[in-house]
């Protein structure tokens, strides 16, 4: 087994003393600043049952660490649902990268209450992870979409963005889009994302398969973007949640290696999941059978993968970067894509 669970899991759990995170904490994403401090942004829910319409809500909290294991959380959330497009179920599942002096934080904004909800990608930026500026919904308007991230550096002078389209459906797929500059990232040109979706055959990176394959594999949910990509000498390392073909829903962790110069091209991927629900807190929780990848760092040659367990805690699994890259290299993919996750 490449990935080893940390013995202290979950490394971050709900805090019953804080109303906004008394229900659960999950899906932490991480970034290390110039001083070596690791910041984790995570989803937190209040202590209200999910089925309580209009009262259950998610916010985005933040915690700091110097070793990637022990985190000290702040008393107040970093992002709270205070805009019309967030009012309902709130702000979920952040991803963060740092570019040109700003942190770019993508998160899922859920407007409304079940069954009438809008699940969309929103963006906030911050110079210091203390004050934030919200830029509104920046993803698709007409289909449920979530799990988005920029690449942490320009590619050929432009900015590459991955996002999950039609999330939590059999047709879910990871697509990519380009932006000429960071102003366009913050305010996508009218029609830009719609054009990306229309050009699906060329913009899709990971797909669940064609209709016949979906039926054959009994796919319930297509792939979903996990952690922001990590640059390695062999390619961009991307963790994701692979398509779900189980009779009962299950969230697993897989990995792919993307071409360094053409990161929309998958050059290798794990033949099966690296991590599946096994521990009690992964098998049963707010949501059962969940190991969902949401953040990753390389610390002294060791990959630290942060994942949500049972939608109730943030957990950590590790492996040696060299071993994982070598394993991926033994499983190259063929063709020009898009690639079935």
Buried (B, 14 or more C-beta within 10 A) or exposed (E): EBBEBBEEBBBBBBBEEBEBBBBBBBBBBBBBEEEEEBBBBBBBBBBBEBEEEEEBBBBBBBBBBEEBBEBEBEEEBBBBBEBEBBBBBBBBBBBBBBBEEBBBBBBBBBBBBEEEEBBBBBBBBBEEBEEBEBBBBBBBEEBBBBBBBBBBEBBEEEBBBBBBBBBBBBBBBBBBBBBEEBEBBBEBEEEBBEEBBEEEEEBBBBBBBEEEEBEEBEBBBBBBBBBBBBBBEBBBBBBBBBBBBBEEEBBBBBBBBBBBEEBBBBBBBBEEBBBBBEBEBBBBBBBBBBBBBBBBBBBEEBBBBBBBBBBBBBBBBBBBBBEBBEBBEEEEBEEEBBBBB
